[in-house]
Amino acid sequence: PPPRASISKKRAASIDTEEANRPKIESLSLNPSSVASPRPLDSSRDFICLCTPAPKVPRPRNAFILYRQHHQAQVVQQNPGLANPEISKIIGEQWRDEPEERKNQWKLLAE
């Protein structure tokens, strides 16, 4: 049989599990005055914001975006393997050639 590689087993250093599991919440504090006016950067106290960030609201789709989404499948079918920027150019040219009354229909949909 081939020689076995020497395997050394190392024990992990002992840790104080009681200390590691103790919550650190008692060291945190909330200061209502810090909400009204920003605190100086050299302050010796640390504050953590527990607020959830406001959700990002997507921009509404404009007339061209709705038009593009409607016509994309047809352009892809006519031009297989074409990259998205090229598809946008084709649909953009179609949009420019549309009569104003047709564009106004898409603008009403966007509103």
C-alpha positions in Angstrom: 0.0 0.0 0.0 1.2 3.6 -0.6 2.6 5.5 2.3 0.0 7.5 4.2 0.4 11.2 4.5 0.9 12.3 8.0 -2.4 13.9 9.2 -2.1 16.2 12.2 -5.3 17.1 14.1 -5.3 20.4 15.7 -7.7 21.3 18.4 -9.5 24.5 18.2 -8.7 27.0 20.9 -11.3 27.0 23.6 -13.7 29.9 23.5 -16.0 31.2 26.1 -19.3 30.3 24.6 -21.2 32.1 27.3 -19.4 35.3 26.4 -19.8 34.8 22.7 -23.5 34.2 23.0 -24.2 37.2 25.3 -26.1 39.9 23.4 -24.4 43.2 23.0 -27.7 45.2 22.9 -27.1 46.6 26.4 -24.2 48.7 25.0 -26.4 50.3 22.3 -28.5 53.4 23.0 -30.9 55.6 21.0 -30.7 59.3 21.2 -33.9 61.1 19.9 -32.0 64.4 19.5 -29.7 62.8 16.9 -32.7 62.4 14.6 -33.4 66.1 14.6 -29.9 67.4 14.0 -26.8 65.5 12.9 -24.2 64.8 15.6 -20.6 66.0 15.3 -18.3 63.4 13.7 -15.9 63.5 16.7 -18.6 62.4 19.1 -17.4 59.6 21.4 -20.8 57.8 21.4 -21.8 55.4 18.6 -25.3 55.2 17.2 -26.8 52.6 14.9 -29.8 53.3 12.7 -32.3 50.5 13.0 -34.6 52.0 10.3 -35.4 50.0 7.2 -34.5 51.9 4.0 -37.4 53.2 2.0 -38.3 50.8 -0.9 -37.1 51.9 -4.3 -40.2 52.8 -6.4 -39.7 51.9 -10.1 -40.1 54.7 -12.6 -43.4 54.4 -14.5 -43.0 53.2 -18.1 -43.2 55.9 -20.7 -44.8 55.6 -24.2 -41.7 54.4 -25.9 -41.0 51.7 -23.3 -44.5 50.3 -23.7 -44.2 50.5 -27.5 -40.8 48.7 -27.3 -42.1 45.9 -25.1 -45.1 45.4 -27.4 -42.9 45.1 -30.5 -39.8 43.4 -29.1 -41.0 39.8 -29.7 -41.8 40.5 -33.4 -38.4 42.2 -34.0 -36.6 39.3 -32.3 -38.5 36.8 -34.4 -37.5 38.7 -37.6 -33.9 39.1 -36.5 -32.8 36.0 -34.4 -29.6 36.4 -32.4 -29.7 40.2 -32.5 -28.4 41.9 -29.4 -30.7 44.1 -27.3 -29.1 47.4 -28.2 -29.6 46.6 -31.9 -33.2 45.6 -31.2 -33.7 49.0 -29.5 -32.3 50.8 -32.5 -34.7 49.1 -34.9 -37.7 49.7 -32.6 -36.5 53.3 -32.1 -36.6 53.8 -35.9 -40.0 52.3 -36.1 -41.2 54.7 -33.3 -39.8 57.7 -35.1 -41.7 56.7 -38.3 -45.0 56.2 -36.5 -47.6 58.9 -37.2 -48.2 61.3 -34.3 -51.7 60.0 -33.7 -50.4 56.5 -33.1 -47.7 57.8 -30.7 -50.4 59.7 -28.9 -52.2 56.4 -28.3 -49.1 55.0 -26.6 -48.7 58.2 -24.6 -52.3 57.8 -23.3 -51.5 54.2 -22.3 -48.4 55.4 -20.4 -50.4 58.0 -18.5 
